[in-house]
Amino acid sequence: MPVKVRRVNPELFVRRCVACGYDGALLKGGLAARCARCGCDLKARPPRSYAEMEGFIGQPITLDSPPGPELTHQSLIQRWLAFLFIVMLGFTVMAFLFASAIP
């Protein structure tokens, strides 16, 4: 049965290194590019609090940015070219099969 929370533990909001759990002063100010304890790249894997990792606060961090219009246009062209290649390959195979069936 759910219970009413009277007090929130401040430890839930302390940002820590996601690799080793280090929560030193360098992480709090965002001054370091690497973790002081394990050397984890903090630009690639930014420190996060437990509440952030569980999705209680803020938006979830995504590693990839959404593709821009030029990337979607390029991928659409690549998909059509792949489709046309497969269709032409199918026609070629059918033509060889029909040619081999005729004596």
N, CA, C and O atoms as a GROMACS GRO file, in nm:
protein
  412
    1MET      N    1   0.083  -0.117   0.000
    1MET     CA    2   0.000   0.000   0.000
    1MET      C    3   0.089   0.125   0.000
    1MET      O    4   0.182   0.133   0.080
    2PRO      N    5   0.060   0.222  -0.089
    2PRO     CA    6   0.143   0.342  -0.094
    2PRO      C    7   0.132   0.424   0.036
    2PRO      O    8   0.026   0.433   0.097
    3VAL      N    9   0.244   0.480   0.072
    3VAL     CA   10   0.248   0.562   0.193
    3VAL      C   11   0.277   0.706   0.153
    3VAL      O   12   0.344   0.731   0.053
    4LYS      N   13   0.226   0.800   0.230
    4LYS     CA   14   0.255   0.941   0.202
    4LYS      C   15   0.398   0.972   0.243
    4LYS      O   16   0.442   0.936   0.352
    5VAL      N   17   0.468   1.038   0.156
    5VAL     CA   18   0.607   1.073   0.184
    5VAL      C   19   0.607   1.205   0.260
    5VAL      O   20   0.552   1.305   0.215
    6ARG      N   21   0.669   1.203   0.375
    6ARG     CA   22   0.673   1.324   0.457
    6ARG      C   23   0.799   1.405   0.429
    6ARG      O   24   0.798   1.528   0.437
    7ARG      N   25   0.905   1.336   0.397
    7ARG     CA   26   1.031   1.405   0.375
    7ARG      C   27   1.106   1.334   0.262
    7ARG      O   28   1.112   1.211   0.258
    8VAL      N   29   1.162   1.411   0.171
    8VAL     CA   30   1.237   1.355   0.060
    8VAL      C   31   1.384   1.351   0.098
    8VAL      O   32   1.439   1.449   0.149
    9ASN      N   33   1.446   1.238   0.074
    9ASN     CA   34   1.587   1.221   0.106
    9ASN      C   35   1.670   1.302   0.006
    9ASN      O   36   1.658   1.281  -0.114
   10PRO      N   37   1.754   1.394   0.054
   10PRO     CA   38   1.834   1.476  -0.039
   10PRO      C   39   1.937   1.395  -0.117
   10PRO      O   40   1.987   1.442  -0.218
   11GLU      N   41   1.969   1.274  -0.072
   11GLU     CA   42   2.064   1.189  -0.145
   11GLU      C   43   2.011   1.152  -0.284
   11GLU      O   44   2.090   1.120  -0.373
   12LEU      N   45   1.880   1.157  -0.302
   12LEU     CA   46   1.822   1.124  -0.433
   12LEU      C   47   1.860   1.225  -0.540
   12LEU      O   48   1.855   1.194  -0.659
   13PHE      N   49   1.898   1.347  -0.499
   13PHE     CA   50   1.923   1.454  -0.594
   13PHE      C   51   2.070   1.489  -0.608
   13PHE      O   52   2.103   1.587  -0.675
   14VAL      N   53   2.158   1.412  -0.548
   14VAL     CA   54   2.302   1.434  -0.558
   14VAL      C   55   2.351   1.371  -0.688
   14VAL      O   56   2.332   1.252  -0.712
   15ARG      N   57   2.416   1.453  -0.771
   15ARG     CA   58   2.469   1.401  -0.897
   15ARG      C   59   2.595   1.321  -0.871
   15ARG      O   60   2.683   1.363  -0.796
   16ARG      N   61   2.603   1.204  -0.936
   16ARG     CA   62   2.716   1.114  -0.919
   16ARG      C   63   2.766   1.068  -1.055
   16ARG      O   64   2.693   1.073  -1.155
   17CYS      N   65   2.891   1.025  -1.058
   17CYS     CA   66   2.946   0.964  -1.179
   17CYS      C   67   2.869   0.835  -1.205
   17CYS      O   68   2.849   0.755  -1.113
   18VAL      N   69   2.825   0.814  -1.328
   18VAL     CA   70   2.745   0.695  -1.358
   18VAL      C   71   2.830   0.569  -1.363
   18VAL      O   72   2.775   0.459  -1.362
   19ALA      N   73   2.961   0.582  -1.370
   19ALA     CA   74   3.047   0.464  -1.375
   19ALA      C   75   3.085   0.416  -1.236
   19ALA      O   76   3.080   0.296  -1.209
   20CYS      N   77   3.125   0.509  -1.146
   20CYS     CA   78   3.176   0.465  -1.016
   20CYS      C   79   3.099   0.519  -0.897
   20CYS      O   80   3.119   0.470  -0.786
   21GLY      N   81   3.011   0.617  -0.915
   21GLY     CA   82   2.933   0.670  -0.804
   21GLY      C   83   3.000   0.785  -0.730
   21GLY      O   84   2.952   0.826  -0.625
   22TYR      N   85   3.110   0.837  -0.782
   22TYR     CA   86   3.181   0.948  -0.717
   22TYR      C   87   3.092   1.072  -0.718
   22TYR      O   88   3.031   1.105  -0.819
   23ASP      N   89   3.085   1.141  -0.602
   23ASP     CA   90   3.000   1.259  -0.592
   23ASP      C   91   3.076   1.378  -0.534
   23ASP      O   92   3.021   1.454  -0.454
   24GLY      N   93   3.200   1.396  -0.574
   24GLY     CA   94   3.286   1.501  -0.520
   24GLY      C   95   3.250   1.639  -0.570
   24GLY      O   96   3.156   1.658  -0.647
   25ALA      N   97   3.328   1.736  -0.522
   25ALA     CA   98   3.302   1.876  -0.552
   25ALA      C   99   3.320   1.908  -0.700
   25ALA      O  100   3.254   2.000  -0.750
   26LEU      N  101   3.406   1.836  -0.770
   26LEU     CA  102   3.427   1.864  -0.912
   26LEU      C  103   3.302   1.834  -0.994
   26LEU      O  104   3.275   1.900  -1.094
   27LEU      N  105   3.226   1.734  -0.953
   27LEU     CA  106   3.103   1.702  -1.026
   27LEU      C  107   2.993   1.803  -0.998
   27LEU      O  108   2.911   1.831  -1.086
   28LYS      N  109   2.990   1.858  -0.878
   28LYS     CA  110   2.883   1.951  -0.841
   28LYS      C  111   2.891   2.081  -0.920
   28LYS      O  112   2.789   2.139  -0.955
   29GLY      N  113   3.012   2.127  -0.946
   29GLY     CA  114   3.028   2.251  -1.020
   29GLY      C  115   3.035   2.232  -1.169
   29GLY      O  116   3.028   2.329  -1.244
   30GLY      N  117   3.048   2.109  -1.215
   30GLY     CA  118   3.062   2.081  -1.357
   30GLY      C  119   3.195   2.127  -1.412
   30GLY      O  120   3.206   2.161  -1.530
   31LEU      N  121   3.298   2.129  -1.326
   31LEU     CA  122   3.428   2.180  -1.367
   31LEU      C  123   3.515   2.077  -1.437
   31LEU      O  124   3.604   2.114  -1.514
   32ALA      N  125   3.492   1.951  -1.411
   32ALA     CA  126   3.581   1.847  -1.462
   32ALA      C  127   3.528   1.787  -1.592
   32ALA      O  128   3.407   1.774  -1.611
   33ALA      N  129   3.620   1.751  -1.679
   33ALA     CA  130   3.583   1.682  -1.802
   33ALA      C  131   3.587   1.531  -1.782
   33ALA      O  132   3.524   1.456  -1.857
   34ARG      N  133   3.663   1.486  -1.680
   34ARG     CA  134   3.673   1.344  -1.647
   34ARG      C  135   3.652   1.327  -1.498
   34ARG      O  136   3.678   1.417  -1.419
   35CYS      N  137   3.604   1.209  -1.460
   35CYS     CA  138   3.582   1.176  -1.320
   35CYS      C  139   3.717   1.167  -1.248
   35CYS      O  140   3.812   1.111  -1.302
   36ALA      N  141   3.724   1.222  -1.128
   36ALA     CA  142   3.850   1.222  -1.053
   36ALA      C  143   3.884   1.083  -1.002
   36ALA      O  144   4.002   1.053  -0.980
   37ARG      N  145   3.785   0.997  -0.983
   37ARG     CA  146   3.812   0.865  -0.928
   37ARG      C  147   3.840   0.762  -1.037
   37ARG      O  148   3.940   0.691  -1.029
   38CYS      N  149   3.753   0.752  -1.137
   38CYS     CA  150   3.768   0.643  -1.236
   38CYS      C  151   3.812   0.689  -1.374
   38CYS      O  152   3.849   0.607  -1.457
   39GLY      N  153   3.809   0.821  -1.401
   39GLY     CA  154   3.851   0.871  -1.531
   39GLY      C  155   3.745   0.863  -1.638
   39GLY      O  156   3.776   0.878  -1.756
   40CYS      N  157   3.619   0.842  -1.600
   40CYS     CA  158   3.508   0.834  -1.697
   40CYS      C  159   3.491   0.970  -1.766
   40CYS      O  160   3.502   1.074  -1.701
   41ASP      N  161   3.465   0.968  -1.896
   41ASP     CA  162   3.444   1.090  -1.973
   41ASP      C  163   3.307   1.148  -1.936
   41ASP      O  164   3.204   1.089  -1.968
   42LEU      N  165   3.307   1.262  -1.868
   42LEU     CA  166   3.182   1.322  -1.820
   42LEU      C  167   3.107   1.397  -1.930
   42LEU      O  168   2.992   1.437  -1.910
   43LYS      N  169   3.171   1.416  -2.044
   43LYS     CA  170   3.099   1.477  -2.157
   43LYS      C  171   3.013   1.371  -2.226
   43LYS      O  172   2.901   1.400  -2.268
   44ALA      N  173   3.065   1.251  -2.239
   44ALA     CA  174   2.990   1.143  -2.304
   44ALA      C  175   2.885   1.085  -2.210
   44ALA      O  176   2.773   1.054  -2.252
   45ARG      N  177   2.921   1.070  -2.081
   45ARG     CA  178   2.829   1.016  -1.982
   45ARG      C  179   2.821   1.114  -1.866
   45ARG      O  180   2.894   1.100  -1.768
   46PRO      N  181   2.733   1.214  -1.874
   46PRO     CA  182   2.728   1.318  -1.771
   46PRO      C  183   2.682   1.260  -1.637
   46PRO      O  184   2.607   1.163  -1.633
   47PRO      N  185   2.728   1.322  -1.526
   47PRO     CA  186   2.684   1.275  -1.395
   47PRO      C  187   2.534   1.299  -1.379
   47PRO      O  188   2.481   1.401  -1.422
   48ARG      N  189   2.467   1.204  -1.316
   48ARG     CA  190   2.323   1.213  -1.297
   48ARG      C  191   2.286   1.170  -1.157
   48ARG      O  192   2.357   1.090  -1.095
   49SER      N  193   2.177   1.222  -1.107
   49SER     CA  194   2.128   1.182  -0.976
   49SER      C  195   2.037   1.060  -0.993
   49SER      O  196   1.995   1.026  -1.104
   50TYR      N  197   2.008   0.996  -0.881
   50TYR     CA  198   1.920   0.880  -0.885
   50TYR      C  199   1.782   0.920  -0.937
   50TYR      O  200   1.720   0.847  -1.014
   51ALA      N  201   1.734   1.037  -0.894
   51ALA     CA  202   1.602   1.083  -0.938
   51ALA      C  203   1.600   1.106  -1.089
   51ALA      O  204   1.499   1.079  -1.154
   52GLU      N  205   1.709   1.157  -1.146
   52GLU     CA  206   1.716   1.177  -1.291
   52GLU      C  207   1.720   1.044  -1.365
   52GLU      O  208   1.654   1.028  -1.467
   53MET      N  209   1.796   0.948  -1.311
   53MET     CA  210   1.808   0.818  -1.379
   53MET      C  211   1.676   0.743  -1.377
   53MET      O  212   1.644   0.670  -1.471
   54GLU      N  213   1.598   0.760  -1.272
   54GLU     CA  214   1.469   0.692  -1.262
   54GLU      C  215   1.357   0.768  -1.332
   54GLU      O  216   1.246   0.718  -1.343
   55GLY      N  217   1.386   0.890  -1.378
   55GLY     CA  218   1.286   0.968  -1.452
   55GLY      C  219   1.191   1.044  -1.362
   55GLY      O  220   1.084   1.085  -1.407
   56PHE      N  221   1.227   1.063  -1.235
   56PHE     CA  222   1.139   1.136  -1.144
   56PHE      C  223   1.141   1.286  -1.174
   56PHE      O  224   1.040   1.354  -1.156
   57ILE      N  225   1.256   1.337  -1.219
   57ILE     CA  226   1.268   1.479  -1.252
   57ILE      C  227   1.335   1.493  -1.387
   57ILE      O  228   1.412   1.407  -1.429
   58GLY      N  229   1.304   1.602  -1.454
   58GLY     CA  230   1.372   1.635  -1.580
   58GLY      C  231   1.339   1.538  -1.693
   58GLY      O  232   1.265   1.441  -1.675
   59GLN      N  233   1.394   1.567  -1.807
   59GLN     CA  234   1.378   1.484  -1.925
   59GLN      C  235   1.489   1.381  -1.929
   59GLN      O  236   1.601   1.412  -1.888
   60PRO      N  237   1.463   1.260  -1.976
   60PRO     CA  238   1.571   1.162  -1.987
   60PRO      C  239   1.675   1.208  -2.088
   60PRO      O  240   1.643   1.267  -2.191
   61ILE      N  241   1.800   1.180  -2.056
   61ILE     CA  242   1.910   1.222  -2.142
   61ILE      C  243   1.923   1.122  -2.257
   61ILE      O  244   1.933   1.002  -2.234
   62THR      N  245   1.921   1.171  -2.378
   62THR     CA  246   1.940   1.085  -2.494
   62THR      C  247   2.079   1.112  -2.549
   62THR      O  248   2.124   1.227  -2.552
   63LEU      N  249   2.144   1.009  -2.593
   63LEU     CA  250   2.278   1.024  -2.646
   63LEU      C  251   2.277   1.081  -2.787
   63LEU      O  252   2.366   1.158  -2.824
   64ASP      N  253   2.179   1.044  -2.865
   64ASP     CA  254   2.172   1.091  -3.003
   64ASP      C  255   2.072   1.204  -3.014
   64ASP      O  256   1.962   1.196  -2.958
   65SER      N  257   2.108   1.307  -3.085
   65SER     CA  258   2.013   1.414  -3.109
   65SER      C  259   1.920   1.371  -3.222
   65SER      O  260   1.959   1.290  -3.306
   66PRO      N  261   1.799   1.425  -3.225
   66PRO     CA  262   1.709   1.386  -3.334
   66PRO      C  263   1.765   1.431  -3.468
   66PRO      O  264   1.827   1.537  -3.477
   67PRO      N  265   1.744   1.351  -3.571
   67PRO     CA  266   1.802   1.386  -3.701
   67PRO      C  267   1.739   1.514  -3.756
   67PRO      O  268   1.619   1.537  -3.743
   68GLY      N  269   1.823   1.594  -3.817
   68GLY     CA  270   1.774   1.717  -3.879
   68GLY      C  271   1.707   1.686  -4.012
   68GLY      O  272   1.708   1.572  -4.057
   69PRO      N  273   1.649   1.788  -4.076
   69PRO     CA  274   1.581   1.764  -4.203
   69PRO      C  275   1.672   1.712  -4.312
   69PRO      O  276   1.628   1.633  -4.396
   70GLU      N  277   1.798   1.754  -4.312
   70GLU     CA  278   1.889   1.708  -4.417
   70GLU      C  279   1.923   1.561  -4.398
   70GLU      O  280   1.945   1.490  -4.497
   71LEU      N  281   1.928   1.512  -4.273
   71LEU     CA  282   1.958   1.371  -4.250
   71LEU      C  283   1.840   1.283  -4.287
   71LEU      O  284   1.858   1.175  -4.344
   72THR      N  285   1.719   1.328  -4.257
   72THR     CA  286   1.602   1.248  -4.293
   72THR      C  287   1.586   1.245  -4.445
   72THR      O  288   1.548   1.142  -4.501
   73HIS      N  289   1.616   1.356  -4.512
   73HIS     CA  290   1.607   1.359  -4.658
   73HIS      C  291   1.712   1.265  -4.719
   73HIS      O  292   1.683   1.194  -4.815
   74GLN      N  293   1.831   1.266  -4.662
   74GLN     CA  294   1.937   1.179  -4.713
   74GLN      C  295   1.901   1.032  -4.690
   74GLN      O  296   1.922   0.949  -4.778
   75SER      N  297   1.848   0.999  -4.573
   75SER     CA  298   1.814   0.860  -4.547
   75SER      C  299   1.696   0.816  -4.635
   75SER      O  300   1.689   0.699  -4.674
   76LEU      N  301   1.605   0.908  -4.667
   76LEU     CA  302   1.494   0.875  -4.756
   76LEU      C  303   1.546   0.842  -4.896
   76LEU      O  304   1.500   0.746  -4.958
   77ILE      N  305   1.642   0.919  -4.944
   77ILE     CA  306   1.702   0.891  -5.074
   77ILE      C  307   1.774   0.756  -5.072
   77ILE      O  308   1.764   0.679  -5.168
   78GLN      N  309   1.847   0.728  -4.965
   78GLN     CA  310   1.917   0.600  -4.955
   78GLN      C  311   1.820   0.483  -4.952
   78GLN      O  312   1.847   0.379  -5.011
   79ARG      N  313   1.709   0.499  -4.884
   79ARG     CA  314   1.609   0.391  -4.881
   79ARG      C  315   1.550   0.365  -5.019
   79ARG      O  316   1.532   0.250  -5.058
   80TRP      N  317   1.520   0.473  -5.092
   80TRP     CA  318   1.465   0.455  -5.226
   80TRP      C  319   1.567   0.391  -5.320
   80TRP      O  320   1.532   0.306  -5.402
   81LEU      N  321   1.693   0.430  -5.309
   81LEU     CA  322   1.796   0.370  -5.393
   81LEU      C  323   1.813   0.222  -5.360
   81LEU      O  324   1.831   0.140  -5.450
   82ALA      N  325   1.807   0.186  -5.232
   82ALA     CA  326   1.817   0.046  -5.193
   82ALA      C  327   1.696  -0.032  -5.246
   82ALA      O  328   1.711  -0.144  -5.294
   83PHE      N  329   1.577   0.027  -5.239
   83PHE     CA  330   1.457  -0.037  -5.291
   83PHE      C  331   1.468  -0.060  -5.442
   83PHE      O  332   1.437  -0.169  -5.491
   84LEU      N  333   1.512   0.042  -5.514
   84LEU     CA  334   1.526   0.028  -5.659
   84LEU      C  335   1.632  -0.075  -5.696
   84LEU      O  336   1.615  -0.149  -5.793
   85PHE      N  337   1.740  -0.082  -5.620
   85PHE     CA  338   1.843  -0.183  -5.644
   85PHE      C  339   1.787  -0.323  -5.627
   85PHE      O  340   1.813  -0.410  -5.709
   86ILE      N  341   1.710  -0.345  -5.522
   86ILE     CA  342   1.653  -0.478  -5.496
   86ILE      C  343   1.552  -0.514  -5.604
   86ILE      O  344   1.547  -0.629  -5.648
   87VAL      N  345   1.472  -0.417  -5.648
   87VAL     CA  346   1.375  -0.444  -5.755
   87VAL      C  347   1.447  -0.480  -5.885
   87VAL      O  348   1.408  -0.575  -5.953
   88MET      N  349   1.551  -0.405  -5.920
   88MET     CA  350   1.625  -0.435  -6.043
   88MET      C  351   1.695  -0.570  -6.033
   88MET      O  352   1.704  -0.642  -6.132
   89LEU      N  353   1.745  -0.604  -5.916
   89LEU     CA  354   1.808  -0.734  -5.896
   89LEU      C  355   1.704  -0.845  -5.914
   89LEU      O  356   1.733  -0.949  -5.974
   90GLY      N  357   1.585  -0.823  -5.862
   90GLY     CA  358   1.478  -0.921  -5.881
   90GLY      C  359   1.441  -0.938  -6.027
   90GLY      O  360   1.422  -1.051  -6.073
   91PHE      N  361   1.430  -0.827  -6.102
   91PHE     CA  362   1.400  -0.836  -6.244
   91PHE      C  363   1.511  -0.910  -6.320
   91PHE      O  364   1.482  -0.988  -6.410
   92THR      N  365   1.634  -0.887  -6.284
   92THR     CA  366   1.746  -0.954  -6.348
   92THR      C  367   1.741  -1.104  -6.323
   92THR      O  368   1.761  -1.183  -6.415
   93VAL      N  369   1.714  -1.143  -6.200
   93VAL     CA  370   1.704  -1.286  -6.167
   93VAL      C  371   1.588  -1.349  -6.244
   93VAL      O  372   1.601  -1.460  -6.296
   94MET      N  373   1.474  -1.280  -6.249
   94MET     CA  374   1.359  -1.334  -6.324
   94MET      C  375   1.392  -1.348  -6.472
   94MET      O  376   1.353  -1.446  -6.535
   95ALA      N  377   1.463  -1.251  -6.530
   95ALA     CA  378   1.498  -1.258  -6.671
   95ALA      C  379   1.590  -1.376  -6.698
   95ALA      O  380   1.574  -1.445  -6.799
   96PHE      N  381   1.688  -1.402  -6.610
   96PHE     CA  382   1.775  -1.518  -6.628
   96PHE      C  383   1.698  -1.648  -6.613
   96PHE      O  384   1.726  -1.744  -6.686
   97LEU      N  385   1.604  -1.654  -6.521
   97LEU     CA  386   1.523  -1.776  -6.505
   97LEU      C  387   1.437  -1.802  -6.627
   97LEU      O  388   1.425  -1.915  -6.672
   98PHE      N  389   1.376  -1.694  -6.680
   98PHE     CA  390   1.294  -1.713  -6.801
   98PHE      C  391   1.379  -1.752  -6.921
   98PHE      O  392   1.338  -1.834  -7.002
   99ALA      N  393   1.498  -1.693  -6.932
   99ALA     CA  394   1.587  -1.725  -7.044
   99ALA      C  395   1.636  -1.870  -7.035
   99ALA      O  396   1.655  -1.936  -7.137
  100SER      N  397   1.658  -1.918  -6.913
  100SER     CA  398   1.703  -2.058  -6.900
  100SER      C  399   1.589  -2.157  -6.921
  100SER      O  400   1.614  -2.273  -6.951
  101ALA      N  401   1.464  -2.112  -6.906
  101ALA     CA  402   1.350  -2.201  -6.926
  101ALA      C  403   1.319  -2.219  -7.074
  101ALA      O  404   1.261  -2.320  -7.112
  102ILE      N  405   1.356  -2.123  -7.157
  102ILE     CA  406   1.330  -2.134  -7.301
  102ILE      C  407   1.443  -2.216  -7.364
  102ILE      O  408   1.560  -2.179  -7.352
  103PRO      N  409   1.410  -2.328  -7.431
  103PRO     CA  410   1.514  -2.413  -7.489
  103PRO      C  411   1.576  -2.355  -7.614
  103PRO      O  412   1.666  -2.417  -7.672
   0.00000   0.00000   0.00000
